[in-house]
Amino acid sequence: MKLYHGTDNPDFKLKPIKEGAGYHPGAGPVEFLGASFSDSKEVAGSYGKIIIQKEFTPENPKKFRSLEALKNDIFKTFGLPTSGQNLGAYYRDISDSYKAKLLAEGYDAVIFQKGLKRSTDEKISMTVIPLL
């Protein structure tokens, strides 16, 4: 399947996320799972002018209704951060553990539905995060 990632970073490289990259503002630990791809070039373009196209067909994806459902599953599994805790470090740690859990269960990606980021258009597309 053709998937698209939008970015404004000309040096963007597809690699494991270490410091978070804000692929989904407000996504918390989800941004540390990896680069997000859309099955819609238009939706990917709402995240940046540079569109990266990749071929990837998940064989056993973990499916969620929404970004919020994925985020809630991560917090259900590992708990919410405590007051005063370094959020970036906590999100990275639980994201790494969640990814390891999904890989051990045989999943190769997570999938959820997502609309456009910066538009009043309500176009919905599939978001895929390959578990590299």
Summary of the structure (lengths in Angstrom):
residues: 132
radius of gyration: 14.3
end to end distance: 16.7
largest distance: 42.4
contacts: 368
relative contact order: 0.26
helix: 30%
strand: 26%
